[in-house]
């Protein structure tokens, strides 16, 4: 999955909970590694910082558009 700012992604859960949708808000470099700041679609105030490698793991996230 290619990571672009503004892309909608979905977190895949296997415990019977509904999948959560996130939007990539911005990219950030920390100690030479690129991370993405993502926000929930329904709650624009909550931000999470995740590594790009986590977003590219097809068992954890999938790209919607």
N, CA, C and O of each residue as an XYZ file, in Angstrom:
260
protein
N       0.850     -1.168      0.000
C       0.000      0.000      0.000
C       0.893      1.229      0.000
O       1.813      1.337      0.812
N       0.625      2.140     -0.899
C       1.358      3.391     -0.891
C       0.689      4.343      0.095
O      -0.536      4.374      0.217
N       1.507      5.113      0.788
C       1.012      5.995      1.834
C       1.024      7.434      1.318
O       2.074      7.972      0.966
N      -0.160      8.046      1.281
C      -0.292      9.425      0.846
C      -1.113     10.188      1.873
O      -2.013      9.629      2.500
N      -0.803     11.452      2.040
C      -1.583     12.308      2.926
C      -2.985     12.445      2.343
O      -3.142     12.671      1.143
N      -3.993     12.308      3.183
C      -5.373     12.401      2.753
C      -6.010     11.065      2.411
O      -7.219     11.004      2.189
N      -5.239     10.009      2.362
C      -5.764      8.681      2.025
C      -6.569      8.119      3.195
O      -6.200      8.302      4.355
N      -7.662      7.440      2.886
C      -8.500      6.791      3.892
C      -8.043      5.341      4.028
O      -7.911      4.628      3.034
N      -7.802      4.911      5.272
C      -7.389      3.542      5.545
C      -8.343      2.948      6.576
O      -9.025      3.672      7.302
N      -8.378      1.630      6.626
C      -9.261      0.942      7.563
C      -8.443     -0.031      8.395
O      -7.688     -0.839      7.853
N      -8.592      0.045      9.713
C      -7.898     -0.868     10.611
C      -8.683     -2.167     10.661
O      -9.887     -2.160     10.915
N      -8.007     -3.276     10.422
C      -8.643     -4.591     10.383
C      -8.605     -5.192     11.782
O      -7.541     -5.318     12.387
N      -9.783     -5.561     12.291
C      -9.861     -6.217     13.586
C     -10.393     -7.624     13.390
O     -11.227     -7.867     12.518
N      -9.913     -8.535     14.195
C     -10.349     -9.927     14.071
C     -11.124    -10.399     15.294
O     -11.371    -11.596     15.436
N     -11.505     -9.501     16.162
C     -12.185     -9.887     17.394
C     -13.678     -9.608     17.347
O     -14.327     -9.593     18.392
N     -14.238     -9.388     16.170
C     -15.666     -9.182     16.054
C     -16.100     -7.728     16.175
O     -17.287     -7.425     16.052
N     -15.154     -6.825     16.415
C     -15.488     -5.412     16.488
C     -15.538     -4.826     15.082
O     -14.863     -5.328     14.183
N     -16.323     -3.775     14.878
C     -16.333     -3.151     13.545
C     -14.987     -2.496     13.241
O     -14.327     -1.961     14.132
N     -14.592     -2.547     11.970
C     -13.327     -1.944     11.554
C     -13.423     -0.430     11.662
O     -14.456      0.154     11.333
N     -12.341      0.214     12.124
C     -12.304      1.660     12.275
C     -11.645      2.275     11.054
O     -10.693      1.717     10.509
N     -12.146      3.421     10.625
C     -11.596      4.115      9.464
C     -10.797      5.326      9.930
O     -11.216      6.070     10.817
N      -9.634      5.503      9.307
C      -8.731      6.592      9.645
C      -8.346      7.356      8.375
O      -8.455      6.839      7.264
N      -7.905      8.569      8.563
C      -7.398      9.387      7.469
C      -5.960      9.769      7.802
O      -5.662     10.160      8.931
N      -5.075      9.655      6.825
C      -3.689     10.050      7.041
C      -3.622     11.570      6.976
O      -3.908     12.167      5.938
N      -3.244     12.192      8.088
C      -3.249     13.648      8.197
C      -1.935     14.264      7.711
O      -1.941     15.229      6.947
N      -0.799     13.693      8.163
C       0.497     14.209      7.733
C       1.574     13.165      7.992
O       1.371     12.214      8.747
N       2.705     13.358      7.361
C       3.862     12.492      7.571
C       4.876     13.240      8.418
O       5.013     14.458      8.307
N       5.588     12.503      9.268
C       6.520     13.118     10.205
C       7.766     12.247     10.290
O       7.662     11.021     10.306
N       8.927     12.858     10.345
C      10.180     12.123     10.479
C      10.651     12.193     11.925
O      10.798     13.277     12.490
N      10.883     11.029     12.514
C      11.376     10.947     13.888
C      12.613     10.057     13.874
O      12.537      8.885     13.508
N      13.734     10.607     14.269
C      15.009      9.882     14.312
C      15.330      9.221     12.979
O      15.857      8.109     12.954
N      15.022      9.882     11.884
C      15.334      9.378     10.563
C      14.316      8.396     10.008
O      14.460      7.948      8.871
N      13.300      8.052     10.769
C      12.254      7.127     10.319
C      10.969      7.899     10.060
O      10.608      8.794     10.824
N      10.281      7.549      8.979
C       9.051      8.238      8.602
C       7.865      7.594      9.314
O       7.700      6.374      9.301
N       7.052      8.434      9.931
C       5.832      8.013     10.610
C       4.664      8.778     10.009
O       4.852      9.802      9.353
N       3.461      8.276     10.236
C       2.251      8.946      9.756
C       1.385      9.323     10.952
O       1.239      8.556     11.904
N       0.819     10.512     10.879
C      -0.160     10.946     11.871
C      -1.522     10.625     11.276
O      -1.873     11.129     10.209
N      -2.296      9.777     11.971
C      -3.617      9.397     11.474
C      -4.682      9.853     12.466
O      -4.434      9.932     13.669
N      -5.863     10.151     11.948
C      -7.002     10.560     12.780
C      -8.207      9.711     12.400
O      -8.355      9.311     11.246
N      -9.071      9.437     13.381
C     -10.310      8.717     13.107
C     -11.214      9.596     12.258
O     -11.224     10.818     12.413
N     -11.959      8.987     11.377
C     -12.887      9.733     10.517
C     -13.949     10.430     11.366
O     -14.287     11.584     11.104
N     -14.487      9.726     12.401
C     -15.554     10.333     13.206
C     -15.032     11.296     14.263
O     -15.809     12.099     14.780
N     -13.757     11.248     14.602
C     -13.203     12.095     15.659
C     -11.904     12.730     15.169
O     -10.829     12.149     15.315
N     -12.009     13.912     14.593
C     -10.842     14.592     14.021
C      -9.866     15.094     15.086
O      -8.749     15.490     14.752
N     -10.267     15.084     16.368
C      -9.408     15.611     17.430
C      -8.425     14.586     17.971
O      -7.418     14.964     18.569
N      -8.686     13.318     17.779
C      -7.779     12.288     18.289
C      -6.778     11.907     17.200
O      -7.159     11.475     16.112
N      -5.509     12.073     17.509
C      -4.439     11.740     16.565
C      -3.627     10.581     17.102
O      -3.443     10.447     18.311
N      -3.135      9.735     16.190
C      -2.222      8.654     16.547
C      -1.016      8.743     15.626
O      -1.146      9.073     14.447
N       0.134      8.452     16.158
C       1.371      8.432     15.388
C       1.773      6.974     15.207
O       2.002      6.265     16.187
N       1.860      6.520     13.948
C       2.213      5.126     13.668
C       3.333      5.081     12.632
O       3.471      5.984     11.807
N       4.112      4.038     12.689
C       5.180      3.848     11.715
C       4.593      3.455     10.364
O       3.545      2.815     10.292
N       5.273      3.843      9.312
C       4.825      3.508      7.956
C       4.766      1.989      7.771
O       3.890      1.488      7.065
N       5.677      1.264      8.388
C       5.681     -0.195      8.238
C       4.401     -0.819      8.800
O       3.947     -1.842      8.288
N       3.820     -0.235      9.827
C       2.561     -0.731     10.372
C       1.429     -0.513      9.373
O       0.578     -1.385      9.196
N       1.416      0.646      8.723
C       0.370      0.935      7.739
C       0.476      0.033      6.518
O      -0.533     -0.264      5.879
N       1.675     -0.403      6.191
C       1.865     -1.246      5.016
C       1.602     -2.723      5.300
O       1.560     -3.528      4.370
N       1.426     -3.090      6.562
C       1.112     -4.470      6.926
C      -0.343     -4.758      6.556
O      -1.253     -4.180      7.150
N      -0.569     -5.629      5.598
C      -1.909     -5.907      5.075
C      -2.798     -6.638      6.070
O      -4.008     -6.722      5.861
N      -2.225     -7.172      7.154
C      -3.044     -7.834      8.160
C      -3.581     -6.854      9.200
O      -4.457     -7.206      9.991
N      -3.056     -5.615      9.204
C      -3.482     -4.628     10.190
C      -4.291     -3.484      9.572
O      -5.252     -3.011     10.179
N      -3.912     -3.038      8.379
C      -4.586     -1.930      7.722
C      -4.811     -2.254      6.252
O      -4.028     -2.980      5.639
N      -5.900     -1.704      5.686
C      -6.104     -1.799      4.249
C      -6.529     -0.424      3.743
O      -7.171      0.344      4.460
N      -6.168     -0.131      2.523
C      -6.464      1.153      1.909
C      -7.834      1.108      1.260
O      -8.162      0.162      0.545
N      -8.633      2.137      1.512
C      -9.966      2.197      0.909
C      -9.964      3.009     -0.368
O     -10.698      2.683     -1.301
N      -9.165      4.052     -0.437
C      -9.086      4.890     -1.642
C      -7.803      5.640     -1.622
O      -7.523      6.410     -2.541
